[in-house]
Amino acid sequence: MKTATTDDAGKISIQVIERMISLLDTLALYPDPVSLKELSAVTGLHPSTAHRILNDLVVKRFVDRSEPGSYRLGMRLLELGNVVKSRLNVREAALDFMRGLHRKTNQTVNLSVRQSDEIVYIDRAFSERSGMQVVRAIGGRAPLHLTSTGKLFLSIDDPKMVRAYATRTGLAGHNKNSITDLSKLERELSLVRALGYARDNEELELGVRCMAAGIRDDSGKMVAGLSISAPADRLQEEWVEDLISTANQISAVLGYSSQQ
C-alpha cells in the first residue's frame, strides 16, 4: 500500500485551490444565483466535490447560498476587494511623496496599514546610505503598541477597545524599552492625540527610533501611517514638520480635507 508523501499532500492542496478558484470564476460569470448542477457542468467537477467545496466557501462567506442548491459570490469577496482597493490607492498616492521625504531626510520612510492587532508594512522608500539595516520587510508585521504607526491607530480607538487590545495581546514586549503596562500605554496614546503624531523610542528594535503621522481618506478615516525610521542617534526633531506635511499631502490626494 502506497503511503502519501509530502509532495502528494502538496499536489492535493493545489488541486483543491484550483477547484475553488474555478468555482469562484464561474460564479462571477452569472448575475443571478447558479445551481449546483450548472456549476458542476461548467467546471467539470463532480457534483459531490463541487458541493463540498462550496459548503466550505459558504462557511467562510466567500460564497452565499441564496436558496437550497443555488449559489452566488459572497460579501467577503467585496470586503477583501475594498481592502485591496484602499491599500492600492494609498500606495499609489503615497509613493512619490515618500520618495521626496526620503530624499530630504536620507532615512527610511515606511507606509503601513492596520490589520487587526498589528501593522503591516506595505511600501518603503530607503537607500543603503541611510546607515540602518531595514528590519521589517514589505509585508512584515509588528504589534500596534510597539510601533509609531501602531500607536496612531490605537490613539483613535476608544478606551474600552484599547483595554481589550491589551487583554488580547498581553502587551508583550521586545526589549527593555517596550511599553508593556496598560496605564503607561494609555498615557502614551493621550500624548499622541495631543501632538498629532506618534513616536517609537527603540521600543520595537534597539537602536532604531521612528516617528509617524496618519494618512486619511476622503471620509476622514485614518487608512495608513507614514513613518520615518532612523538610527536612534540620528532622528531629528525638525523632521516632524516634514513628516506631517507629507502625510497631509497624501491625504489630500486621497480626497481628505482638513476642514472635514
N, C-alpha and C positions, 0 to 999 in steps of 0.2 A: 504493500500500500504506500503510495507516494505521500510524503509529508509536505505540507505547504511551506514554502520558503518566503523570506522577506521580499524577494522580487515578485513572487506570486501575489503577496498581500498588496504590494505597491501597484501592481497592474490592476488588481480588483478595485482599489481605491480610485485610480484614474478612470476606470471604466464607469464607476458609479457617478463620478463628477461629470463625465462626458454625457451620461444619460440625463442627469439633472439639467445640464445646460441645454440639451436637445429639447427637453420638455418646456423649459422656460422660453426658449427661442420660438417654439411652436405656439405657445400661448400668446406670445407677443404679436403673432400674425392675425389673431382674431379679436375683433372689437367686443364680441359677446362671449359669455361662458362657453367652454368647449367640453364635450362629453369625453368620458374615459375611452370609449370606443374610437372616437375620432383621433384623439391623441395617440392612442396605440397604433392606429393605422398610419398616421403621418410620420411618426417617429420610428416605426418598425419594432417597437418594444412590445413584448408580451403584455397583455392586459394586467396580469398579476404583478409583473415587475413595475410597470408604469404606476399602478395603484399604490404599491409600497413606497415608491419614491415620492409620489405626490403627497401621500399622507405625512411623510417627514417634512416636506416643504410647507404643508399647511400648518404643522405644529410650530415651525419657525417663522410663519407669517409671510413667507416668500410667495405663497400661493393661497388663494381663498377658495373655499368650497362653497359656491353660491347656492347650490342645492345638491341633494344626493346624486353623485355621478357626474357633476359638472364643475369645471374649474376655471379660474381666471387668475391673472397676476395679482399678487398681494401688495398691501400697503408698505410692507417692509422694504420692498424694492424702491418705492418712491422716497421713503425716508433716507435710505442709503444714497440714492441718487442726489437728493438735496444736500447731503453732507459732502459728497464728492464735488458737486457744483460749487458750494460755498468755498471749499478749500482751493479748488482750481482758480476761482475768481480772486481769492485773496493772494494766491501765489502770483498770478498774472499782474495784479495791481501793484504788488509789493516789490517785484524783482528789481526794477530799475532804481527805485528809491533805496533799496537795501544796498545795491552796489555803490550808490552815491554816498551813503553813510559809511560804508566800509572804506571807500577812498579817503574820506575826511578823517576817520579815526585810525585807519590801518589796523583795526581789530575785527574779530569775528562778529558778524551780525546774523542773528537767528530769527527765523519765523516759526512760531509754534502755535498749536491749537490744543484745546482741551478735549480729552477723551476719557470720560468717567473720572477716575481719581488720579489721572496722570496727564502730563502734557506730552504731545508728540511733535517732534521737530520735523517740519515739512519742507523747509528750504533754508539755505545758508549762503552767505557771502563771506569768503575768507581767502587768505593767501598764506603761503608758508612764511612770509616775512613778519607775520603778526607775532611770532615768538611764542605761540601757545599751541600745543597739540589739541586738535579738536577731539573732545572727549565723548561727544554724543553725535553719532552719525545721523544723517537724514533718515527718518523712520524710527529713530531711537526714542525711548520714553524715559520719563523721570517723574517722581512724586510731586504733587502740586506744592506741598508745604516746604519743599527744599529748593524751589526754583523761583526766580523773579517773576516769570510769566505765570507760573502756577499760583503765586500769591495774588496776582492781579485777578485771576478768576475766582479765587476763594474770597477776595475782598468784596465781590458783588453778590456773594451768597448771603442769605440771612443767617443770624447766629445759630439757629437750630440746625441748618444744613452744615455749617462748619463743625458743630459738635458731632453731628452724625458722621462726617468725614473723619474726624479724629478717632471716633469709636471704630469705624471700619478698618482704618489703616494702622491704628495704634501709634501714629506719628513716628514711625520708625526712622532712625537717623542713619546717616552715612559716616559721620565723623563727629569730633568734639564740638564743632560749630553748628551742627544741625539743631533746628528747633524741634524739640520732642515733647514740649509741655504746652497744653492747650491754652492756658492763660497767657503765656508768652506769645503764642501764635496769634491770639486774639488782639493783643497789643500791637503786634506787627501789622496785622491787617487794618487796624484803625489808622496807623501811620500811613499805610499805602493809600487808604481812602483820602486822607488829609493832603498828601503830597501829589497824588495823581500818577504816581509811578511806583515801581517796586524794586527791591534790591535782593541779591543773593550774595551774602558775605562769606564766601567759602563754605557754604552750608551743604552743597552737593559734592563739590570737588575741592579739596585743599589746594590752595594756590590759584584758584580761579574765582573772580568776582564778576557779577553781572548786574545790569540794570535793565528794566523792561517797562514799556509803555503799551497801552492797549490799542487795538485796532477795532473800529466799529463799522457795521454795515449800514445800509440805508434805513433800517428800522431802529437803529441806535443800539443794537445788540453787540456786545463785545464778542468778536468771532476769532480773534487771534491776538498774540502778543509779539511785539518786536523787541528784541533784546540785543545788547552788546555784551559780549564776553571778553574778558581780558585777564592777563596775569594780575594777581592781586595788587601788586605794587605799581601797576600802570593805569588802572582805571581812573579816569579824570572826571572831576565834577562837572566841568563845562560841557561834557558830552550829553548831560541830561537834557539840556535845551534842544540840542540837535536831534536827540532820540525822540523826544515828544513831538517836535515839529515834523519829523519824518513819519511817525505813526499817524499824525493828523492828516498829512498829505495823502497817505494811503487810504485812510478812512474817507477822505473827500472823494477820491476816485471811486470808492465803493458806494458813494451816494450819501454819506453821512454829513449832516450839517451840525455845527456846534450850537446852532440855535434851537435844535430839537429838544 
